[in-house]
Every structure is written in structure tokens, then in C-alpha cells.
Amino acid sequence: MSNTLAGVSNALEDVSNALSGVSNASEGVSNALADVSNTLEGVSNALEAFSNTLADVSNVLETLVSTWQGAFNTGRRRE
């Protein structure tokens, strides 16, 4: 009987250790997913900044073209 109880105790300890391992693995996966989420947020922020930069460049080019067209039209009127 004592050997049977010791065997049950050992089996329960093994189950406990296995569950602890599952818990640790789950925490590791959770941390990895949080890292992925943070990385994706950083990529999103970088893409938004790049988009804003392109919009600024577009506005500058539009202003330059408009200025150039105005100067060209003014010059043609003088001819």
C-alpha cells in the first residue's frame, strides 16, 4: 500500500511538473506575441511617418509646380 501511495504521489508530482511546464510555455508564447504586437505597432508608426513624409513631399512639389506654372504664364504674357 505504501508503494502504491508513493507511486501515486510521484505520478501527481509528474503531472504538476508537466502543468508547470505548460504554464511556462504559455507565458513564453504570450510574451512572444506581445513582442510581435509591439514590433507591428512600430512598423505601423514608421509607415505612417513615411506616408506623412510623402504627403509633405507631394505638397512641396505641388507648390513648386504651381509656382513654376505661374512664373511661366507671367513670362508668356510679357512676350
Secondary structure, DSSP 8 states (H G I E B T S, - for coil): -HHHHHHHHHHHHHHHHHHHHHHHHHHHHHHHHHHHHHHHHHHHHHHHHHHHHHHHHHHHHHHHHHHHHHHHHHHHHH-
